[in-house]
Amino acid sequence: MKTCSTRSSRRCARSSSEPSTSSRSHSRQQLLAHALWLSWASICFGLAAGSLSVASGIADHSLGVLAAGLSVLADVMSSIVLVWRFWSERTARGHGERLEALATRAVVGCLALIALALAYESLSALLSGSHPGSSVLTIVVAAVSFVVLAPLAALKRVTAARLASHALRGDSTISAIGSGTAVLALIGLALFHLVGWWWADRVVALVIAAVAALEARTLLVAERASD
C-alpha cells in the first residue's frame, strides 16, 4: 500500500480533498441548472397564465382571480431576476453571495408590490360593494394555475433549501401564493354564486396581500441576518 512520506503529507492531504471539492462543485452546478430550468418554466407559464388571469379578473371584477394573475406576473419578474442570478454564478460571472443578496431584494420588492396592489383593490371593492362575475375563461385559468403552480412551488422550495437560496425560497412562496390564490378565487366565486357572499372574493385577495407582506418581511430579515 502506498503511503505519504512526512515531506509530502500536505500534498497528499490536498490531493485527497480534491475529489470531494470537485464533487461538491459539480453537485452545485447541477442544482444551479435545475434552478434555472424552474425559473424559465415560471417565466414561460407566467407570461401566458398571468396575463389571462389579470385580463379575466378585471373583466369579471373578480379580485381573487386578479390576485392570482398579479402573483403569477410577480413570479415572472422575480424569475427573470433569478435567471440572471443563477446563470451568473453558473458561468462564474459574479460573486454568488452578492448576487443572492440582490436577487433576494428583488423578490422582496415583488412580494411588496403584490401586497400593496391587492390591499388597495380589496379595500376599494369592499367599500364600494362591487360584486364579482365569473366566466368560463376565469374558471379555467384559475384551475390551470393551481395545477401548474403547486408542484412548481414545491420543486422551487426543495431546490432553494439545497442551494441555501433565500431568493429562490421567496420565489417559491410567490408561486405558492399564485397557486393558493387560484384555489381561493374559485372558492370565493362559488360562495358568491351559491350563497351570495360577494365579499368572500375580496377578503380572499386581502388575506393574500397579508401573506405576501409577511413573507416579504421574513425574507428581508433572513437576508440581513446572513450579511
Disulfide bonds with the S-S distance in Angstrom:
Cys4-Cys12 2.10
